[in-house]
Amino acid sequence: MPDEIELELGSDPFNPDSDGDGLNDSQDPEPNTPNPVVSPEPTTSWIDITELVTVDKTTGVLNRILRKITSIATITNTPGQDFNGAIRIELVSSNLGLDSQSDGQLENGNHYWEIQAASDIFYVNEELGKQLNFNLSRARLNYEVRVHFKED
C-alpha cells in the first residue's frame, strides 16, 4: 500500500500490519482495528508410515478356482504408538497386473485399499491384512506396497 494512503488511513507506513492482527494493511479492510484472525481449517493428509510398521507379504499362490495369483499383505503396528484413523495400502509396483478391485487410484496411477481396524484404532502389535489378486502368470509374483495413515 502506498505511504500516502497509509497516512490518509492513519496506519503506519513503516509497519505492514499496523494493528498487529495478522492481516497485511493492504489486505485489511480496517488496518487500524485488530480483526480476529481466522485460521484456515487444518487439512489432514495421508502420512507415509511404511517405515514405522512391519509389512509381510505371502508368496503368490495360484487360486485355481478364480484363476488368479493371490497374496496377502499383512501390516503389523510395531512402533510405540496407536494410530487412530484410516490406514491405506498403496500398491507401488508389481511385476504382474492387478486382478482385483481397488478402493481407488492415486494421482500417480497407483492403486490403493483402505482398511480399518475393528475398533477404528490400529493398536501397537495389532495386525491388519488385505488380500491382493494378480493376473495369472507363470512368473513369480513380486510387488511392493507402502502404508499410509490419516488421522480422524
Phi, psi and chi 1 to 4 in degrees:
 res  aa     phi    psi   chi1   chi2   chi3   chi4
   1 MET       -  133.5  178.1  178.7  -59.7      -
   2 PRO   -62.8  146.8  -19.6   28.0      -      -
   3 ASP   -56.9  -37.2  -69.8  -10.7      -      -
   4 GLU   -61.6  -41.1  -59.3   81.8   40.6      -
   5 ILE   -69.6  -39.4  -65.4  175.5      -      -
   6 GLU   -59.3  -44.7  -69.7 -110.8   21.4      -
   7 LEU   -65.3  -38.7  -68.2  170.9      -      -
   8 GLU   -61.8  -41.0 -107.6 -178.2   57.2      -
   9 LEU   -78.8  -12.7  -64.0  171.5      -      -
  10 GLY    84.0   13.6      -      -      -      -
  11 SER   -93.5  167.9   58.1      -      -      -
  12 ASP   -86.9  113.3 -176.9   -6.7      -      -
  13 PRO   -66.9  -15.7   15.5  -20.6      -      -
  14 PHE   -95.5   -0.9  -58.9  104.0      -      -
  15 ASN  -126.5  116.3 -175.4  -11.3      -      -
  16 PRO   -65.0  -15.9   16.6  -23.0      -      -
  17 ASP  -133.5   80.9 -179.4   16.2      -      -
  18 SER   -57.0  -38.4  -61.9      -      -      -
  19 ASP   -95.0    0.7   56.8    6.7      -      -
  20 GLY    67.4   26.1      -      -      -      -
  21 ASP   -96.8    5.1   62.9   -3.3      -      -
  22 GLY    91.9   -6.1      -      -      -      -
  23 LEU  -104.4  128.7  -66.0  173.2      -      -
  24 ASN   -61.4  139.6 -169.9  -57.9      -      -
  25 ASP   -52.6  -35.4  -71.6  -11.1      -      -
  26 SER   -70.7  -17.0   63.2      -      -      -
  27 GLN  -109.1   -7.0  -61.8  171.4  -28.4      -
  28 ASP   -90.7  120.8 -165.9  -19.4      -      -
  29 PRO   -64.8  -25.9   17.0  -22.8      -      -
  30 GLU  -131.6   83.2  -63.3  179.0   42.6      -
  31 PRO   -67.1  -11.6   20.5  -27.2      -      -
  32 ASN  -104.3   -2.1  -65.4  -43.4      -      -
  33 THR  -117.8  119.3  -54.8      -      -      -
  34 PRO   -61.1  127.6  -18.9   28.6      -      -
  35 ASN  -103.2  146.9  -57.8  -53.6      -      -
  36 PRO   -64.9  132.1   19.7  -26.2      -      -
  37 VAL   -84.7  124.1  177.1      -      -      -
  38 VAL   -98.2  116.7  178.0      -      -      -
  39 SER   -79.9  142.5  -60.4      -      -      -
  40 PRO   -66.2  154.1   20.3  -27.0      -      -
  41 GLU   -57.9  133.3  -75.4  -70.2  -41.9      -
  42 PRO   -66.2  138.4   20.3  -26.6      -      -
  43 THR  -101.9  128.5   56.2      -      -      -
  44 THR   -94.5  125.5  -51.9      -      -      -
  45 SER  -118.0  168.0   59.1      -      -      -
  46 TRP   -73.6  133.4  -69.2   94.7      -      -
  47 ILE  -111.3  130.4  -59.2  165.0      -      -
  48 ASP   -74.6  116.7 -172.5  -18.9      -      -
  49 ILE  -115.2   18.0   60.6  169.2      -      -
  50 THR   -54.3  -39.3  -53.1      -      -      -
  51 GLU   -75.8  -12.7  -57.3  -59.6  -38.6      -
  52 LEU   -97.6   -9.5  -58.2  175.5      -      -
  53 VAL  -124.0  168.5  -62.3      -      -      -
  54 THR  -104.8  131.9  -57.9      -      -      -
  55 VAL  -115.8  120.9  178.7      -      -      -
  56 ASP  -115.1  139.3  -67.1  -49.8      -      -
  57 LYS  -125.6  132.3  -57.9  170.7  -68.8 -170.1
  58 THR   -74.4  154.6   61.7      -      -      -
  59 THR   -62.9  143.7  -55.9      -      -      -
  60 GLY   -59.3  131.2      -      -      -      -
  61 VAL  -117.8  135.4  175.4      -      -      -
  62 LEU   -73.8  122.7  171.7   61.8      -      -
  63 ASN  -100.6   99.2 -176.6  -35.9      -      -
  64 ARG   -65.8  -31.3  -68.7 -177.8 -170.3  -87.5
  65 ILE   -70.6  -48.3  -64.2  169.5      -      -
  66 LEU   -84.6  -11.7  -62.9  176.9      -      -
  67 ARG    55.7   53.2  -60.3 -168.1   43.9   79.8
  68 LYS  -139.5  162.3  -60.9  176.3 -177.4 -176.3
  69 ILE   -98.9  125.5  -57.0  -68.2      -      -
  70 THR  -114.4  139.6  -61.1      -      -      -
  71 SER  -141.0  150.4  177.1      -      -      -
  72 ILE  -114.7  124.7  -62.9  176.3      -      -
  73 ALA   -94.8  121.7      -      -      -      -
  74 THR  -112.9  128.8  -57.1      -      -      -
  75 ILE  -109.7  128.1  -54.2  159.7      -      -
  76 THR  -114.8  127.8  -54.7      -      -      -
  77 ASN   -78.5  105.6 -175.4   -0.9      -      -
  78 THR  -105.6  -11.3   53.1      -      -      -
  79 PRO   -77.2 -175.7   31.4  -35.0      -      -
  80 GLY   -89.2   25.4      -      -      -      -
  81 GLN  -141.1  151.6   75.8  176.2   68.1      -
  82 ASP   -88.7  153.5  -60.9  -31.5      -      -
  83 PHE  -114.0  113.2  -68.0  105.6      -      -
  84 ASN   -98.9   94.8 -174.5    5.6      -      -
  85 GLY   159.4 -163.9      -      -      -      -
  86 ALA   -86.2  148.0      -      -      -      -
  87 ILE  -118.2  137.9  -57.8  -66.5      -      -
  88 ARG  -127.8  134.3  175.0 -175.9  -79.5  178.3
  89 ILE  -103.7  126.3  -62.3  175.1      -      -
  90 GLU  -110.4  126.9  173.7 -171.6   -1.1      -
  91 LEU   -81.2  107.8 -179.8   63.4      -      -
  92 VAL   -83.3  -42.0  176.6      -      -      -
  93 SER  -155.6  155.1   64.7      -      -      -
  94 SER  -159.4  141.6  171.4      -      -      -
  95 ASN   -83.9  -10.1   65.3  -35.9      -      -
  96 LEU  -117.6  150.3  -59.2 -179.5      -      -
  97 GLY   -69.4  148.6      -      -      -      -
  98 LEU   -74.8  135.1 -171.2   62.4      -      -
  99 ASP  -129.3   46.9 -172.1  -16.4      -      -
 100 SER  -151.7  155.9   61.7      -      -      -
 101 GLN   -74.8  125.9 -172.3   69.6   20.7      -
 102 SER   -97.8  169.1   65.6      -      -      -
 103 ASP   -78.0  -14.6  -70.1  -22.9      -      -
 104 GLY   168.2 -177.3      -      -      -      -
 105 GLN  -131.0  134.7 -145.2  169.1  -10.3      -
 106 LEU   -79.8  169.8  -58.4  172.0      -      -
 107 GLU   -58.1  -30.2  -70.3  177.2    6.1      -
 108 ASN   -81.2    1.3   62.1   10.6      -      -
 109 GLY    92.0   -9.1      -      -      -      -
 110 ASN   -73.7  142.3  -67.5  -13.8      -      -
 111 HIS   -83.6  153.0  -70.9  -91.3      -      -
 112 TYR  -143.0  160.1   69.3   86.1      -      -
 113 TRP  -132.4  133.5  -63.3  -96.3      -      -
 114 GLU   -96.0  132.5  -70.1 -175.7   19.8      -
 115 ILE  -127.3  149.3   54.5  177.7      -      -
 116 GLN  -126.1  135.4 -165.9   76.0   33.7      -
 117 ALA   -67.6  154.4      -      -      -      -
 118 ALA   -56.0  -35.9      -      -      -      -
 119 SER  -100.5   10.4   63.6      -      -      -
 120 ASP    69.7    1.5  -68.1  -23.1      -      -
 121 ILE  -123.6  128.5  -61.0  173.7      -      -
 122 PHE   -91.1   96.0 -172.0   25.9      -      -
 123 TYR   -77.4  157.1  -69.6  107.6      -      -
 124 VAL   -56.1  136.6  171.7      -      -      -
 125 ASN    71.6    1.4  -63.0  -37.7      -      -
 126 GLU   -79.0  150.3 -175.9  174.9    4.3      -
 127 GLU  -115.7  140.1  -68.7 -177.5  -12.3      -
 128 LEU  -125.6  141.4  -62.7  173.8      -      -
 129 GLY  -132.0  155.3      -      -      -      -
 130 LYS  -143.1  127.9  179.9   66.2 -176.4  171.5
 131 GLN   -82.8  129.0  177.8  178.0  -43.3      -
 132 LEU  -115.8  134.8  -55.0  177.0      -      -
 133 ASN  -113.2  135.6  -63.4  -44.4      -      -
 134 PHE  -123.6  159.4  -62.0   89.0      -      -
 135 ASN   -60.3  144.3  -67.5  -29.0      -      -
 136 LEU   -62.4  133.2 -166.8   57.3      -      -
 137 SER  -159.7  157.8  172.5      -      -      -
 138 ARG   -82.4  -15.2  -67.6 -174.8 -175.3  -90.4
 139 ALA   -71.5  150.1      -      -      -      -
 140 ARG   -75.5  131.9 -176.6 -179.4 -178.7  141.6
 141 LEU   -66.2  133.6  175.5   61.7      -      -
 142 ASN  -142.3  119.7 -176.6   18.1      -      -
 143 TYR  -147.5  160.5   68.5   97.9      -      -
 144 GLU  -128.6  142.0  -65.6  -61.3  -39.1      -
 145 VAL  -127.5  158.3  -63.7      -      -      -
 146 ARG  -122.0  153.8  -63.0 -160.0   68.4   73.6
 147 VAL  -118.6  132.3 -178.9      -      -      -
 148 HIS  -125.1  155.4  -56.4  -85.7      -      -
 149 PHE  -131.4  140.2  161.6   71.3      -      -
 150 LYS  -130.9  119.5 -174.3  175.1 -176.0  179.8
 151 GLU   -69.5  140.6 -167.6  168.3   19.9      -
 152 ASP   -73.8      -  -76.7  -19.2      -      -
